[in-house]
Amino acid sequence: MLKALQWGELCANVEALDELAEVLERGKFDRHRSIELRRQFAAAMRRTFFEVSRFEAAALIPACRDPKDDKFLALVLAAEVDVQVSSDDALPVLNPWRGIPTVTPAEFMTILGR
């Protein structure tokens, strides 16, 4: 994340940050990091990311095979991003979406020149 912050501005909306907090509560992550550390990370994301709380979701023709991911596509449009970084299987298959590339976190780190 620190490399990404050095490269540019990170964007998130309220729905994405809420989903992040919910996902990080899952027990499957216990072996990787403590629940407290994961909660601190989610809280830090709310302070660190540029929040886009209003966007024109109605302008989206559902483009994603998982309608729950349309909020991320709406964010891409509202924030006028250069690249979308996602490990979600439903989003990279749209690559590029409306001319905006979608890359995995590993691919993004390669672009940044780890």
QUIPE-V256631 format. One record per residue. N is the residue number from 0. RES is the residue in one small letter. PHI is phi as a letter, one per 40 degrees, with the letter a starting at -180 (NA if undefined). Layout:
<<N & RES & PHI> <N & RES & PHI>>
//
This chain:
<<0 & m & NA> <1 & l & c> <2 & k & c> <3 & a & c> <4 & l & c> <5 & q & c> <6 & w & c> <7 & g & a> <8 & e & c> <9 & l & c> <10 & c & b> <11 & a & a> <12 & n & b> <13 & v & d> <14 & e & c> <15 & a & c> <16 & l & c> <17 & d & c> <18 & e & c> <19 & l & d> <20 & a & c> <21 & e & c> <22 & v & c> <23 & l & c> <24 & e & c> <25 & r & c> <26 & g & c> <27 & k & c> <28 & f & c> <29 & d & d> <30 & r & c> <31 & h & c> <32 & r & a> <33 & s & c> <34 & i & c> <35 & e & c> <36 & l & c> <37 & r & c> <38 & r & c> <39 & q & c> <40 & f & c> <41 & a & c> <42 & a & c> <43 & a & c> <44 & m & c> <45 & r & c> <46 & r & c> <47 & t & c> <48 & f & c> <49 & f & c> <50 & e & c> <51 & v & b> <52 & s & c> <53 & r & b> <54 & f & a> <55 & e & c> <56 & a & c> <57 & a & c> <58 & a & c> <59 & l & c> <60 & i & c> <61 & p & d> <62 & a & b> <63 & c & c> <64 & r & c> <65 & d & b> <66 & p & d> <67 & k & c> <68 & d & c> <69 & d & c> <70 & k & c> <71 & f & c> <72 & l & c> <73 & a & c> <74 & l & c> <75 & v & d> <76 & l & c> <77 & a & c> <78 & a & c> <79 & e & f> <80 & v & c> <81 & d & c> <82 & v & a> <83 & q & b> <84 & v & b> <85 & s & a> <86 & s & b> <87 & d & c> <88 & d & c> <89 & a & c> <90 & l & c> <91 & p & c> <92 & v & c> <93 & l & c> <94 & n & c> <95 & p & c> <96 & w & b> <97 & r & f> <98 & g & g> <99 & i & b> <100 & p & c> <101 & t & b> <102 & v & b> <103 & t & c> <104 & p & d> <105 & a & c> <106 & e & c> <107 & f & c> <108 & m & c> <109 & t & c> <110 & i & d> <111 & l & c> <112 & g & g> <113 & r & e>>
//
